[in-house]
Amino acid sequence: MEREVMDLRLAVYDSIKRAILNRDLQSGMKLTVEDLTRRFNVSPTPIKEALIALEKEGLVQNIPRRGAFVSVLTLKDIEEIYTLREYLEGLCGRRVTEKINDTGILRLNTIISDSERYAKTSDFIKYEETDRNFHTVLRELTEDKRLIYFLSILDDQLRLVLPIVCTLPGRLESSLQEHKKILQNLEKRNVQNVEFYCREHIRLEKESALAELRLRGLKES
């Protein structure tokens, strides 16, 4: 019985989180327990627990006397998230270089090959999947659970405003070349260069993202 309750809690949390990241529940939308219990056909308790968990991850904002809302990010928020991600991705690059083996190199080469195929056909959705897979494998190879966890939270927060990053002007081809530089230096086991290119990759993405979001009129703060 206890296992069933835990499974239900996780399922409800996953369902609400997926609805937010897929933009079925959009930024700024009010989240009431009553509406969500009807939507997901569950009791109020797992809904309340899920909202608390998602607030801790920055996907939900609880405003006193107003209630819970899907988080709305400002340009300042985005810049802060990218700055943190830049440092953490650099750390990820350093640690993975110290641990990676030939099997890990092969996995990343396979991802790069898939990325090249999708880039040639401008298949943004498939390319985005391989892009995330590239970073997922890098993180897994660090074997650092906390680093993986905090980077995943930052990724999810960015998806509130940028669901498909590679559609930003010039980012698809640039992203592919940046991944190749990371892999080339991983193959050489060059720790400093891998850390540099991992950070550079995020810095360039940040510049592109902030420029696009300013064009869209996103608030500064």
C-alpha positions in Angstrom: 0.0 0.0 0.0 2.8 2.4 0.9 4.5 1.7 -2.4 1.3 2.4 -4.3 1.0 5.8 -2.5 4.6 6.7 -3.4 4.1 5.7 -7.0 0.9 7.8 -7.2 2.8 10.8 -5.7 5.6 10.5 -8.2 3.1 10.0 -11.1 1.2 13.1 -10.2 4.4 15.1 -9.8 5.7 13.9 -13.2 2.4 14.7 -14.9 2.2 18.3 -13.6 5.9 18.9 -14.4 5.5 17.5 -17.9 2.4 19.7 -18.5 4.5 22.8 -17.4 7.5 21.9 -19.5 5.3 21.1 -22.5 3.5 24.4 -22.0 0.1 22.8 -21.5 0.2 24.7 -18.3 1.8 28.0 -19.4 3.9 30.6 -17.5 1.7 32.8 -15.3 -1.2 30.3 -15.2 -2.8 29.9 -11.8 -2.7 26.4 -10.4 -5.5 25.6 -8.0 -5.7 22.3 -6.2 -9.4 21.9 -7.3 -8.6 22.3 -11.0 -5.6 20.0 -10.9 -7.5 17.2 -9.0 -10.1 17.3 -11.8 -7.5 17.4 -14.5 -5.5 14.5 -13.3 -8.3 12.6 -11.5 -6.6 12.3 -8.2 -7.2 13.4 -4.6 -5.9 16.8 -3.4 -3.0 15.5 -1.2 -0.6 14.4 -4.1 -1.4 17.6 -5.9 -0.4 19.7 -2.9 2.8 17.7 -2.5 3.6 18.0 -6.2 3.2 21.8 -6.1 5.5 22.1 -3.1 8.2 20.0 -4.9 7.9 22.0 -8.1 8.1 25.2 -6.1 11.5 24.0 -4.8 12.6 23.4 -8.3 11.6 26.9 -9.5 8.8 25.8 -11.8 6.0 27.0 -9.5 5.7 30.3 -7.6 3.6 30.5 -4.5 2.4 34.1 -4.0 1.0 35.0 -0.6 -2.8 35.5 -0.6 -2.9 34.8 -4.3 -2.0 31.2 -4.6 0.3 29.0 -6.8 1.3 29.9 -10.4 3.5 28.5 -13.1 6.7 30.5 -12.7 7.3 33.6 -14.9 11.0 34.3 -15.6 12.5 37.7 -16.3 15.6 38.4 -18.3 17.5 38.8 -15.0 16.3 35.3 -14.0 17.5 33.8 -17.3 20.9 35.5 -17.0 21.3 34.2 -13.5 20.3 30.7 -14.5 22.7 30.7 -17.5 25.6 32.0 -15.3 25.1 29.2 -12.8 24.8 26.7 -15.6 28.0 28.0 -17.2 30.0 27.3 -14.0 28.4 23.9 -13.4 28.9 22.8 -17.0 32.5 23.8 -16.8 32.8 21.7 -13.6 31.1 18.8 -15.4 33.6 19.0 -18.3 36.5 18.9 -15.8 35.2 15.9 -14.0 34.1 13.9 -17.0 37.6 14.4 -18.5 39.1 12.8 -15.4 36.7 9.8 -15.6 35.9 9.2 -19.3 36.9 5.9 -21.0 36.8 4.8 -24.6 33.2 3.5 -24.3 32.1 7.0 -23.2 34.0 8.6 -26.1 32.2 6.2 -28.5 28.8 7.1 -27.0 29.4 10.8 -27.5 30.7 10.2 -31.1 27.5 8.4 -31.9 25.5 11.3 -30.6 27.5 13.8 -32.7 26.9 11.7 -35.8 23.2 11.8 -35.2 23.3 15.5 -34.5 25.1 16.1 -37.9 22.3 14.2 -39.7 19.6 16.2 -38.1 21.4 19.5 -38.6 21.7 18.8 -42.3 17.9 18.5 -42.6 17.2 21.3 -40.1 15.2 18.8 -38.0 15.1 21.0 -34.9 13.1 18.7 -32.7 15.4 15.7 -33.4 18.5 17.8 -33.1 17.3 19.1 -29.7 16.9 15.6 -28.5 20.4 14.7 -29.4 21.7 18.0 -27.9 20.1 17.1 -24.6 21.4 13.5 -24.9 24.9 14.8 -25.4 24.7 16.8 -22.1 23.0 14.0 -20.3 25.8 11.5 -21.2 28.4 14.0 -20.2 26.8 14.5 -16.8 26.2 10.8 -16.3 29.9 10.1 -16.9 30.9 12.4 -14.1 29.1 10.0 -11.6 28.3 13.1 -9.5 24.6 12.9 -8.5 24.4 16.4 -7.0 25.9 18.0 -10.1 23.5 16.1 -12.3 20.6 17.1 -10.1 21.3 20.8 -10.0 22.0 21.0 -13.8 18.7 19.2 -14.5 16.8 21.8 -12.4 18.5 24.7 -14.3 17.6 23.0 -17.6 14.0 22.7 -16.7 13.8 26.3 -15.6 15.1 27.5 -19.0 12.5 25.4 -20.8 9.9 27.6 -19.3 10.9 30.3 -21.9 13.0 28.4 -24.4 11.5 25.0 -25.2 13.7 24.4 -28.3 17.0 26.3 -27.9 18.5 25.3 -31.3 15.7 27.3 -33.1 17.4 30.5 -31.9 19.1 32.3 -34.8 22.4 30.6 -35.7 22.3 28.3 -32.8 21.9 24.9 -34.5 25.2 24.9 -36.5 27.0 26.8 -33.7 25.9 24.3 -31.1 27.1 21.4 -33.2 30.5 22.9 -33.7 30.8 23.6 -30.0 29.9 20.0 -29.1 32.6 18.8 -31.5 35.2 21.0 -29.8 34.2 19.5 -26.4 34.5 16.0 -27.8 37.8 16.6 -29.6 39.4 17.8 -26.4 37.8 15.0 -24.4 39.5 12.5 -26.8 42.8 14.2 -25.9 41.9 14.2 -22.2 42.7 17.9 -22.1 41.0 19.0 -18.9 41.5 22.7 -19.2 40.2 22.9 -22.8 37.2 20.7 -22.1 36.2 22.9 -19.1 36.8 26.0 -21.3 34.7 24.8 -24.2 31.9 23.5 -22.0 31.6 27.0 -20.4 32.0 28.7 -23.8 29.2 26.6 -25.2 26.8 27.8 -22.5 28.0 31.4 -22.7 27.3 31.6 -26.4 23.9 30.0 -25.9 23.2 32.6 -23.2 24.1 35.5 -25.5 21.8 34.2 -28.2 19.0 33.4 -25.8 19.0 36.9 -24.1 19.1 38.7 -27.5 16.1 36.7 -28.7 14.1 37.2 -25.5 14.8 40.9 -25.6 13.3 40.9 -29.1 10.3 39.1 -27.7 9.9 41.8 -25.1 10.6 39.7 -22.0 10.8 41.9 -18.9 14.2 42.8 -17.6 13.3 42.1 -13.9 
